[in-house]
Structures are given as C-alpha cells and as structure tokens.
C-alpha cells in the first residue's frame, strides 16, 4: 500500500490577490516531500493562464493519519504568501505557517 507523505496544494488568485480559489492538479499526493517539491514547478507551469497569480505549497502529511485528514485550511496574505495546513476534525496536523493565524479561509 502506498502512503501519502505530502500533498501539493495550489490556489489561483486575482491580480489584486483578494479573490483566490483552489486549483486542481493532475497529481496532488506524493510518497515523499522531495517528490512533491520536485513536481511543484511543473504543476504550477501546467496551470499557467488559469489565474493571474498561481501559488502552490507542499504540505507534509503523517502517513499514519492519511485517512483522517478531512480539510485543508488556507489563506493567502496580501503579500501573496500562501499559508495552508492539513487538519483532522479541527486539529492542526501540518502547516507551512510560522505561527497559526485566526483569519484562515476554510476550503473543503
């Protein structure tokens, strides 16, 4: 059985960075963070033209919890920084944020 160690999460934003939405990528789960990081520039390139600004992050996933993740909580800051985390029933599991913020937009 293949385990998930990283998830590639991509959003597309308007020119003003005020309207953002999740974009689907052909392959979004990876067995290693390194594989996700290596694929990220190609996935972002494939989405060129889908939105004025496209941002993607690899989120580390705990293989022991891969069936328990039920949402990705994310926010795009005005400076264009994507802050995203994987959650299990409201519990923060993995995040690329330096510290959690309270104004995340929840996308399911």
C-alpha positions as YAML, in Angstrom:
chain: A
units: angstrom
residues:
- id: 1
  name: UNK
  ca: [0.00, 0.00, 0.00]
- id: 2
  name: UNK
  ca: [1.25, 3.43, -0.94]
- id: 3
  name: UNK
  ca: [1.44, 6.03, 1.86]
- id: 4
  name: UNK
  ca: [0.99, 9.76, 1.44]
- id: 5
  name: UNK
  ca: [3.80, 11.90, 2.86]
- id: 6
  name: UNK
  ca: [2.99, 15.19, 1.12]
- id: 7
  name: UNK
  ca: [0.12, 16.96, -0.58]
- id: 8
  name: UNK
  ca: [0.54, 19.56, -3.33]
- id: 9
  name: UNK
  ca: [-1.99, 22.34, -2.70]
- id: 10
  name: UNK
  ca: [-2.42, 25.05, -5.36]
- id: 11
  name: UNK
  ca: [-4.54, 28.20, -5.46]
- id: 12
  name: UNK
  ca: [-5.15, 30.74, -8.19]
- id: 13
  name: UNK
  ca: [-5.72, 34.40, -7.27]
- id: 14
  name: UNK
  ca: [-6.92, 37.56, -8.95]
- id: 15
  name: UNK
  ca: [-4.49, 40.36, -9.81]
- id: 16
  name: UNK
  ca: [-5.33, 42.10, -6.52]
- id: 17
  name: UNK
  ca: [-4.81, 38.83, -4.55]
- id: 18
  name: UNK
  ca: [-8.24, 39.34, -2.93]
- id: 19
  name: UNK
  ca: [-10.15, 36.58, -4.75]
- id: 20
  name: UNK
  ca: [-8.49, 33.15, -4.55]
- id: 21
  name: UNK
  ca: [-9.70, 29.62, -5.20]
- id: 22
  name: UNK
  ca: [-8.26, 26.13, -5.10]
- id: 23
  name: UNK
  ca: [-6.96, 24.78, -8.41]
- id: 24
  name: UNK
  ca: [-6.87, 21.08, -9.20]
- id: 25
  name: UNK
  ca: [-3.62, 19.45, -10.28]
- id: 26
  name: UNK
  ca: [-3.36, 16.06, -12.03]
- id: 27
  name: UNK
  ca: [-1.20, 14.59, -9.24]
- id: 28
  name: UNK
  ca: [-1.65, 16.05, -5.77]
- id: 29
  name: UNK
  ca: [-0.38, 13.32, -3.40]
- id: 30
  name: UNK
  ca: [3.20, 12.09, -3.09]
- id: 31
  name: UNK
  ca: [5.10, 9.42, -1.18]
- id: 32
  name: UNK
  ca: [7.83, 11.89, -0.20]
- id: 33
  name: UNK
  ca: [8.09, 15.63, 0.35]
- id: 34
  name: UNK
  ca: [11.02, 15.67, -2.08]
- id: 35
  name: UNK
  ca: [8.83, 14.21, -4.85]
- id: 36
  name: UNK
  ca: [6.19, 16.87, -4.18]
- id: 37
  name: UNK
  ca: [8.79, 19.65, -4.20]
- id: 38
  name: UNK
  ca: [10.25, 18.35, -7.47]
- id: 39
  name: UNK
  ca: [6.80, 18.24, -9.15]
- id: 40
  name: UNK
  ca: [5.62, 21.64, -7.89]
- id: 41
  name: UNK
  ca: [7.19, 23.87, -10.59]
- id: 42
  name: UNK
  ca: [5.84, 21.62, -13.35]
- id: 43
  name: UNK
  ca: [2.33, 21.60, -11.85]
- id: 44
  name: UNK
  ca: [2.36, 25.38, -11.48]
- id: 45
  name: UNK
  ca: [3.56, 25.73, -15.07]
- id: 46
  name: UNK
  ca: [0.74, 23.49, -16.31]
- id: 47
  name: UNK
  ca: [-1.78, 25.81, -14.64]
- id: 48
  name: UNK
  ca: [-0.38, 28.97, -16.24]
- id: 49
  name: UNK
  ca: [-3.25, 31.08, -17.58]
- id: 50
  name: UNK
  ca: [-5.84, 29.69, -15.13]
- id: 51
  name: UNK
  ca: [-5.44, 32.76, -12.88]
- id: 52
  name: UNK
  ca: [-3.27, 35.90, -12.79]
- id: 53
  name: UNK
  ca: [-1.36, 34.56, -9.75]
- id: 54
  name: UNK
  ca: [-0.82, 30.86, -9.05]
- id: 55
  name: UNK
  ca: [0.68, 29.75, -5.75]
- id: 56
  name: UNK
  ca: [1.42, 26.22, -4.59]
- id: 57
  name: UNK
  ca: [2.77, 24.60, -1.45]
- id: 58
  name: UNK
  ca: [3.74, 21.08, -0.49]
- id: 59
  name: UNK
  ca: [2.14, 20.17, 2.83]
- id: 60
  name: UNK
  ca: [3.73, 17.40, 4.86]
- id: 61
  name: UNK
  ca: [1.33, 14.62, 5.82]
- id: 62
  name: UNK
  ca: [1.64, 12.00, 8.53]
- id: 63
  name: UNK
  ca: [1.10, 8.62, 6.77]
- id: 64
  name: UNK
  ca: [-0.49, 7.27, 9.96]
- id: 65
  name: UNK
  ca: [-3.22, 9.92, 9.66]
- id: 66
  name: UNK
  ca: [-3.71, 9.94, 5.88]
- id: 67
  name: UNK
  ca: [-7.26, 8.53, 6.12]
- id: 68
  name: UNK
  ca: [-8.19, 11.01, 8.87]
- id: 69
  name: UNK
  ca: [-7.45, 14.32, 7.13]
- id: 70
  name: UNK
  ca: [-10.76, 16.00, 6.44]
- id: 71
  name: UNK
  ca: [-9.89, 19.53, 5.37]
- id: 72
  name: UNK
  ca: [-7.26, 21.95, 4.19]
- id: 73
  name: UNK
  ca: [-7.41, 25.32, 5.91]
- id: 74
  name: UNK
  ca: [-5.76, 28.10, 3.96]
- id: 75
  name: UNK
  ca: [-5.31, 31.82, 3.47]
- id: 76
  name: UNK
  ca: [-3.43, 33.99, 1.01]
- id: 77
  name: UNK
  ca: [-1.88, 37.01, 2.66]
- id: 78
  name: UNK
  ca: [-1.87, 40.40, 0.88]
- id: 79
  name: UNK
  ca: [1.84, 39.90, 0.07]
- id: 80
  name: UNK
  ca: [0.97, 36.72, -1.86]
- id: 81
  name: UNK
  ca: [2.14, 34.24, 0.75]
- id: 82
  name: UNK
  ca: [0.05, 31.07, 0.89]
- id: 83
  name: UNK
  ca: [-0.48, 29.75, 4.42]
- id: 84
  name: UNK
  ca: [-2.05, 26.30, 4.41]
- id: 85
  name: UNK
  ca: [-2.47, 23.40, 6.81]
- id: 86
  name: UNK
  ca: [-3.93, 19.91, 6.89]
- id: 87
  name: UNK
  ca: [-6.44, 19.26, 9.65]
- id: 88
  name: UNK
  ca: [-8.09, 16.26, 11.23]
- id: 89
  name: UNK
  ca: [-11.52, 17.11, 12.68]
- id: 90
  name: UNK
  ca: [-10.43, 20.64, 13.55]
- id: 91
  name: UNK
  ca: [-6.99, 19.61, 14.88]
- id: 92
  name: UNK
  ca: [-3.96, 21.18, 13.22]
- id: 93
  name: UNK
  ca: [-1.72, 18.41, 11.86]
- id: 94
  name: UNK
  ca: [0.72, 20.11, 9.47]
- id: 95
  name: UNK
  ca: [1.23, 23.72, 8.49]
- id: 96
  name: UNK
  ca: [3.62, 25.84, 6.48]
- id: 97
  name: UNK
  ca: [2.88, 28.86, 8.69]
- id: 98
  name: UNK
  ca: [5.42, 30.28, 11.07]
- id: 99
  name: UNK
  ca: [2.56, 30.66, 13.56]
- id: 100
  name: UNK
  ca: [-1.15, 29.90, 13.15]
- id: 101
  name: UNK
  ca: [-3.40, 32.78, 12.17]
- id: 102
  name: UNK
  ca: [-7.04, 33.21, 13.03]
- id: 103
  name: UNK
  ca: [-8.24, 34.53, 9.67]
- id: 104
  name: UNK
  ca: [-7.81, 31.37, 7.60]
- id: 105
  name: UNK
  ca: [-10.40, 30.77, 4.96]
- id: 106
  name: UNK
  ca: [-11.66, 27.21, 5.22]
- id: 107
  name: UNK
  ca: [-11.99, 25.42, 1.89]
- id: 108
  name: UNK
  ca: [-13.32, 21.88, 1.70]
...
